[in-house]
Amino acid sequence: MYKQYAKKQALEKTNKNSNIIISRPEKNSSNIFSRHLKKIYPIGLHRTCSPLSLSSLSLSLSQNSTDSSLTDSSSAPLDQKISLALRLITPPIKRRVDPTVSKNLDVPGDEEGTRRRCNWITKNSDKVYVQFHDECWGVPVYDDNQLFEFLAMCGMLMDFNWTEILKRRQLLREAFVGFDPNNVAKMAEKEINDIASNKELSLAENRVRCIVDNAKCITKVAEEYGSFSSYLWDNMSYKPVINKFRHPRNVPLRSPKAEVMSKDLVRRGFRFVGPVIVYSFMQAAGLTIDHLVDCFRHGECVNLAERPWRHV
């Protein structure tokens, strides 16, 4: 009896030890597996190793995000959840735009718009004023009719600006017969009154009479010098003054040469020919070149001015 009892006790003890030995590896293996998973996925995971662990991972990511497309996709497939979750934690790819490409996308300006002009020509300048700057202003003039026209237009600057005068230019040419000094000098009272009453011209009667009187003076000068042009260019030593101003503030309103010419014109009977008006006339007729140096017309007018002086 004693031997059977001892044998039974030994057998139970052996079975108990074997159960303990078998259960320990399971516990250790479970701890090792969960510890490694925590290193890979630092989000709270369930202890179970069932397939629901991955769905729990995607659900945790969706709950921690602010993307509404993830929070509403609990019924979406597992692969879609994972891809959306990875998209949240992946930094956005910045597209590098080639500056040359973006520059080419800009609306190209025409050749006229890219020209650099004097600063007093702005985007708001009237087309007729821009055209006058680009084609006439500063070009040396040797024709008596055109010189007379510019002298009359500059005299009107006391009442109007250049844009207002240039818009009336064609009407003025018609009224004053192409600014031919010989024809204007012969105008009678009726013709003077008709021009003064023209509402489109808006010229005062004394302004019209001034132009007629100056035409008479030009004819007298032409008799002495052969032409009004010869008289003017003789005062300039047959060479225009070429200035190299960089800023509008550098451009003067008058010059010593303009003051000398003004005094001589007044002595000869001309009216409305003060130093400021005479200097404006010199600028327009190319007796002095006052285009700013960075204006595209400066070089062109200088080339015209440096040609040998020829008067027809």
Solvent accessible surface area in square Angstrom, and as a share of the most:
residue,aa,sasa,rsa
1,M,190,0.85
2,Y,176,0.67
3,K,171,0.73
4,Q,135,0.60
5,Y,128,0.49
6,A,45,0.35
7,K,158,0.67
8,K,121,0.51
9,Q,79,0.35
10,A,58,0.45
11,L,111,0.55
12,E,86,0.39
13,K,137,0.58
14,T,85,0.49
15,N,76,0.39
16,K,131,0.55
17,N,70,0.36
18,S,45,0.29
19,N,95,0.49
20,I,69,0.35
21,I,115,0.59
22,I,113,0.57
23,S,58,0.38
24,R,152,0.55
25,P,76,0.48
26,E,117,0.52
27,K,140,0.59
28,N,85,0.44
29,S,63,0.41
30,S,56,0.36
31,N,57,0.29
32,I,83,0.42
33,F,94,0.39
34,S,31,0.20
35,R,121,0.44
36,H,96,0.43
37,L,43,0.21
38,K,134,0.57
39,K,149,0.63
40,I,113,0.57
41,Y,74,0.28
42,P,118,0.74
43,I,46,0.23
44,G,67,0.65
45,L,46,0.23
46,H,112,0.50
47,R,191,0.70
48,T,70,0.41
49,C,92,0.55
50,S,40,0.26
51,P,119,0.75
52,L,127,0.63
53,S,20,0.13
54,L,79,0.39
55,S,37,0.24
56,S,19,0.12
57,L,18,0.09
58,S,4,0.03
59,L,83,0.41
60,S,26,0.17
61,L,36,0.18
62,S,10,0.07
63,Q,127,0.56
64,N,117,0.60
65,S,23,0.15
66,T,141,0.82
67,D,37,0.19
68,S,76,0.49
69,S,54,0.35
70,L,7,0.04
71,T,74,0.43
72,D,118,0.61
73,S,16,0.10
74,S,78,0.51
75,S,112,0.72
76,A,23,0.17
77,P,90,0.56
78,L,69,0.34
79,D,113,0.58
80,Q,85,0.38
81,K,33,0.14
82,I,54,0.27
83,S,61,0.39
84,L,26,0.13
85,A,2,0.02
86,L,95,0.47
87,R,139,0.51
88,L,73,0.37
89,I,113,0.57
90,T,80,0.47
91,P,102,0.64
92,P,116,0.73
93,I,162,0.82
94,K,185,0.79
95,R,218,0.80
96,R,236,0.86
97,V,103,0.59
98,D,70,0.36
99,P,98,0.62
100,T,82,0.48
101,V,78,0.45
102,S,46,0.30
103,K,150,0.64
104,N,122,0.63
105,L,141,0.70
106,D,93,0.48
107,V,140,0.80
108,P,121,0.76
109,G,55,0.53
110,D,94,0.48
111,E,134,0.60
112,E,83,0.37
113,G,59,0.57
114,T,98,0.57
115,R,88,0.32
116,R,157,0.57
117,R,40,0.15
118,C,1,0.00
119,N,83,0.43
120,W,76,0.27
121,I,21,0.11
122,T,77,0.45
123,K,207,0.88
124,N,146,0.75
125,S,26,0.17
126,D,50,0.26
127,K,177,0.75
128,V,43,0.25
129,Y,43,0.16
130,V,29,0.17
131,Q,101,0.45
132,F,7,0.03
133,H,4,0.02
134,D,17,0.09
135,E,101,0.45
136,C,29,0.17
137,W,23,0.08
138,G,1,0.01
139,V,34,0.20
140,P,14,0.09
141,V,8,0.05
142,Y,51,0.19
143,D,76,0.40
144,D,30,0.16
145,N,56,0.29
146,Q,61,0.27
147,L,0,0.00
148,F,1,0.00
149,E,8,0.04
150,F,0,0.00
151,L,5,0.02
152,A,8,0.06
153,M,0,0.00
154,C,0,0.00
155,G,6,0.06
156,M,2,0.01
157,L,49,0.25
158,M,114,0.51
159,D,84,0.43
160,F,36,0.15
161,N,81,0.41
162,W,38,0.13
163,T,31,0.18
164,E,72,0.32
165,I,1,0.00
166,L,8,0.04
167,K,126,0.54
168,R,48,0.18
169,R,36,0.13
170,Q,108,0.48
171,L,58,0.29
172,L,1,0.00
173,R,87,0.32
174,E,114,0.51
175,A,24,0.19
176,F,0,0.00
177,V,76,0.44
178,G,40,0.38
179,F,2,0.01
180,D,36,0.19
181,P,9,0.06
182,N,88,0.45
183,N,70,0.36
184,V,0,0.00
185,A,18,0.14
186,K,160,0.68
187,M,24,0.11
188,A,58,0.45
189,E,96,0.43
190,K,147,0.62
191,E,82,0.37
192,I,9,0.05
193,N,70,0.36
194,D,76,0.40
195,I,13,0.07
196,A,28,0.21
197,S,82,0.53
198,N,52,0.27
199,K,183,0.78
200,E,116,0.52
201,L,0,0.00
202,S,59,0.38
203,L,7,0.03
204,A,59,0.46
205,E,79,0.35
206,N,82,0.42
207,R,15,0.05
208,V,0,0.00
209,R,73,0.27
210,C,4,0.02
211,I,4,0.02
212,V,4,0.03
213,D,43,0.22
214,N,9,0.04
215,A,0,0.00
216,K,91,0.38
217,C,14,0.09
218,I,2,0.01
219,T,29,0.17
220,K,138,0.58
221,V,3,0.02
222,A,29,0.23
223,E,150,0.67
224,E,109,0.49
225,Y,76,0.29
226,G,63,0.60
227,S,12,0.08
228,F,1,0.00
229,S,0,0.00
230,S,19,0.12
231,Y,2,0.01
232,L,0,0.00
233,W,0,0.00
234,D,64,0.33
235,N,43,0.22
236,M,7,0.03
237,S,86,0.55
238,Y,89,0.34
239,K,127,0.54
240,P,7,0.04
241,V,59,0.34
242,I,49,0.25
243,N,28,0.15
244,K,152,0.64
245,F,43,0.18
246,R,164,0.60
247,H,75,0.33
248,P,55,0.35
249,R,192,0.70
250,N,67,0.34
251,V,29,0.17
252,P,49,0.31
253,L,135,0.67
254,R,112,0.41
255,S,21,0.14
256,P,109,0.68
257,K,76,0.32
258,A,0,0.00
259,E,64,0.29
260,V,95,0.55
261,M,2,0.01
262,S,6,0.04
263,K,152,0.65
264,D,30,0.15
265,L,1,0.00
266,V,88,0.50
267,R,168,0.61
268,R,57,0.21
269,G,39,0.38
270,F,8,0.03
271,R,93,0.34
272,F,62,0.26
273,V,5,0.03
274,G,29,0.28
275,P,35,0.22
276,V,66,0.38
277,I,20,0.10
278,V,0,0.00
279,Y,6,0.02
280,S,22,0.14
281,F,1,0.00
282,M,1,0.00
283,Q,21,0.09
284,A,0,0.00
285,A,0,0.00
286,G,0,0.00
287,L,0,0.00
288,T,1,0.01
289,I,0,0.00
290,D,1,0.00
291,H,0,0.00
292,L,0,0.00
293,V,43,0.25
294,D,54,0.28
295,C,5,0.03
296,F,52,0.22
297,R,22,0.08
298,H,19,0.08
299,G,38,0.37
300,E,73,0.33
301,C,0,0.00
302,V,22,0.13
303,N,100,0.51
304,L,55,0.27
305,A,9,0.07
306,E,112,0.50
307,R,123,0.45
308,P,109,0.69
309,W,73,0.26
310,R,168,0.61
311,H,55,0.24
312,V,175,1.01
